[in-house]
């Protein structure tokens, strides 16, 4: 040892164990004068299926002693040729089923024998071909009799498809087999090199404007349209009412004048006017305000009909010929036109979206939405990964639905 600092108790411990014999879990331990064990023995273990089994021993005196033959992976008793960390010289049987774009079968070329490597192409066959060139092994493809990936039958406790071929040692490995908990109990998987998500294909009726002559009504629901027509009537009534009642309105001014003028004076002035045909247009002062209001002759300007016209023309950015004279009516119209401007902008944006895009009203966004609805019929392709995942799902409702729901055979 080249280090300057040493353990003070090291020499004492070494002196104590040199030349002694000890009994331990692995047997007697004899240490010579150099501190080296003179008896060393080990058990030779062989991993078979699911556990380690003792098949012999090895010691520095008797060397290797086997009481049973070595069983290699796959159940073979013959010692594999080549290097232990390569597949040189191996011939592998690979399970496969047609599944574009993962694996395509060239049925036109390979009619009688589909086991030849040149009969298959796609993602996984291309990967296998590259591995065979790099690791120097040969291979053939084996299709399961039922052309299925592998589903577990809980009644018979058996597998079908490529899973059955693997467990029956008809194939050495398989490709394009999805990883799930149920399958992992029986076979081993490599790391996943491709991940995909399950999706649902749902038929939806598209609301196309080209087939609907009332497409211009689509931006708003019928309830919104009814509310718009209703509020037009209400605003028109309020505009008319404010013009009639306000003392600053044309009609309200006459009512106010009649209330502030003496009745006898008003009747006398009115009679004089009718008798003599007098006109007060050139007169700057009026003895009775009623004369001035009657001279303007505008009592019907803001009738209910005209109010509806003024309120409705706001949708096309136009104004009526007559507008309220009362400030209250004008303020009401101002806020109404502001509301109309916002409403028209929303309508224009929604109409543009309806004319350029199709509306797909699909209420299904998850598996639980699909299971909870009754409008759409649904099904699963049997013996596939999605069916297995649903049957073994932690949610009781999901598992029961998958067992009781319809299935689609491949």
Order of alpha helices (4+ residues) and beta strands (2+ residues): alpha-beta-beta-beta-beta-beta-beta-beta-beta-alpha-beta-beta-beta-alpha-beta-alpha-alpha-alpha-alpha-alpha-alpha-alpha-alpha-beta-alpha-alpha-beta
